[in-house]
Amino acid sequence: MRRALAAGNWKMNGSVRQLDELDQIAQSHALSGIDILICPPAPLIAPAVARTSGSALRIGAQDCHAEPAGAHTGDVSAAILADVGATHVITGHSERRQDHDETNGTVRAKTVAAWHAGLIAILCIGESAAQREAGSTLDIIAKQLSGSVPDGATAENLVIAYEPIWAIGTGLVPTLDQISEVHACIRAWIDQRLGTETANGVRLLYGGSVNATNAAKIFTLADVDGALVGGASLKAADFSPIITALENSAT
């Protein structure tokens, strides 16, 4: 059985004061049977780790550099993230691919760096609205997987998040059939590339305008093992119902 994962990506939001939200999540889901992860901005990782010590919550990062150290002003290595207590790191988010011109090769290198530091990589893939309308979604997904997923991927070091770019922060959500089709495609790709055992073990998350209203239906899909949640993860009042929906689907 794949253990469900509710992951929150705070993006460039939050403050030390907002870490109070973590206390509420930890208290509400102290006995949760799923994994719960929050990825705040890099300066908040260490205080977030301190706040959640002894709880079920885990803290991750939103990005890492491909090199373990060096003259890369403003960047943060996976080794540093692990040193301050992060357990996961997001790689290949569409906002990184778009805003920072990250290629599949860049994402692959960052994912390898995460593994070398002992972090679990949450590797993001997804198509644009134009690609969806052109009917090339599955081709784009396969290309991103082929270029971004390194050799050596296992169920222990890799999570894949499908986030259609056109659904992120827009309120638009693919139909259940569309989500199911893409997740089945990802699972089949892993099976072909990495073998059935790995395919059966790698967790697949859906991300893109997930909220308390639509989460329960999304989590009924066979190949959806959780969610990567953006804006709705910033407040416990919004994120907690999504976590509860995932907990209910996992029982």
N, C-alpha and C positions, 0 to 999 in steps of 0.2 A: 504494500500500500504506500502511495506517495503521500507524504505529510503536507497538508495544505499550508500555504504561506500568504499572509496578508502583509504587503509591503507598502509603506508610505514614502513618497518622494516629496520632500518639502520644497525642492527647487531653491530659488534664491529668495526664500521667505523665512521668517522666524526670528527669534531673539532669545536671550537667556531667560527672560521672563516667560516666554511661551513654552519653555520646557515643563512648566506646570501641567501642560496637557498630557505629558508622558506619565505623570503620576496618576492621573485619572484613568488612562488606558490600562496601566499596570494594575490598578486596583479593581477595575471592572472585569479584567480577563486574567486574574491571578492563576486560575486553574484551567486555562485554555488548553485544548487538545491540538492546537495548531501553532505554527510559528508566526510570530508578530515582529515586524521589522520597521524601524523608522530611519530614513536617510535624510538628516538635516544638512544644512550648509557646513562646509568643512570646519569653520571656527567653533561650531556648536557640538562637534562630535565628542570631544573629550568631556565637556560638562554633561552631555546627554548620557554618556557611558556611566559617569559617576551617579547621575540621578537614577538610573535604571538598574544599578548593581543589586543583585539578589532577586530581581524580578524576572518575569518571563520574556520581557522585551529585549530585543537585540537592536544594536545600532549599526548602521552601514553608512557608506559614503556615496556620493553622486558621480564621482569620476576619479581617475587616478592617472598618473603619468606612466608611460611604458617603461621608463628607466627606473632602476631602484634608487638612484641618487644622482646628484650632479648639478651643473650650472643651468638650472631651468627655473628662473625667477617666476614666482607666482604659482608654480605647479606643486602638486603634492604626490609623493610616491605611495604605492601600495604598502610598502614596508612601514612608512610613517603612520598610515591609517591603521594598520594592524597593531602598531606599537601603542597607539592611544586607545585601542579597544574595539575598533570596528571589526565586524565579522563578515560583512558583505560589501561589495561595491558595484554600482551600476555602470555598465559599459555600453557604448553605442546608442545612447538615448538619441532620439531624432533631433532634439534641440542641440545636442553636441555635434551631430552629423551636419546639421544645417548651419548653426551659428559659428562653428569652429572648423568647418570643412573636413570633418573626420571621415576617412574612407573606411571601407571594410578592413583593409590592412591595418589601419590605425587601431580599430576596435579589436582586432585579433591580437595585436601586440599588447594592448592594455589588459586584455583578458588573461593572457599568459603571465603578465606581471602580477596580476591579482593572485593567480594560483601560486606563483613563487613565494608570495608573501603569506600564503595560507588563508586567503580570503575566498569566499564564494562569489563568483561573478554572476550578476543578473544582466544578461546580454539582451539588448532590445533590438527589435526589428519591426518594420511596418511600412506600409505603402502610403503614398500621397493620394489626394483626391483624384488627381488626373490619372494616376496609375490605376486606381480602382475603377474609374469610369471607362478606361481603355480596356478593361478586362485582363490586365496583366498582373493582378495581385499575387497569384501563386508563383509566377515566374520571378517577380521581385523578391518575394520571401525566400525562395530557393537560392537566388543569387546572393542575398544577404547572408543566409546561413552558410553557404559554401565559402564565402569570403571572410566571414567574421569568426566562425567557430574554429578554434585551433584543434590540432590533434591532441589527444590526451584528455578530452572532455569526458567527464563521468557524472553520474547522478549526484555525487558528493561535492563537486566543485562548480557545477553549472546549473543555472536556472535561466530559462528563456522567457522573455516577456514580449508578447505580441501587442504592439501599440500602433494601430492605424493613425497616421499623422493627422488625418482630417478629423479624428475623434478626440484628440487631446485638447482638453480645455474648451471645447466648443459646445458641449451638450449633446452632440451627435453621437450615436452609438450604432455600430453595425447590428444587423439582425442576428438572432441566435444562430440561424443557419450559416450566416457569413462567418461568425466567430468560430463555429464548429468546423467549418470547412478549412479555415486557415490552421487551426490547432491540429486537426487531423493530418494536414499536409506537413506540419512541423514534426509531428510524431513519426510520420512515415519517413521523412528525411533523416531523422536521427537513427531510425532503425536501419536504413540502408547504409548510412555512413559509419555509425558507431556500434551497431548491433542491437539485437532485440532487448537484451538485458538492460543496456543503457537507456534505450528508448522507453522502456517501461518504467524507468526510475527517474528520469529527468522531469522536473516540475515545469509546467507551462503556465504562465500567468497571462491574464488579459489586462490591458490597461487602456484607458481612454474614456473619460467622462463616467467612470464608475461612481455610483452613489448609493445611498441607502434604499432608493426606490427600485433600481434595476439589478442590484447585486445578487439577490437570491435567485433570480431566473438565470443569470449568467453562470452561477455556480452549479446549476443542475447539469451543465454540459460535461460529457464524459472526459474530455481532454483538457478541461480547465481546472487547474490545481490551486487557484488563488488569483490575486489581483495585485497589480502595481498601480497604486492610487496617488493622484496628484493633489489637487486643491482640497479634496474631501478628507485628506489625512492631516490637515493642519490643526483641526480642532477635534478633541475627543468626542464631542457630541455628534460630529459628522462621521468620524472614522469608526467609532465603536459599533454602530449598527451594521456596517459592512463586515467588521470582524465577526460579529454575532451571526450574520448570515452565512459566513464561511464556516464557522464552527458548527452550525446546524447542518450544513451540507456534508460535513465530514463525519458526522455521527452515523 
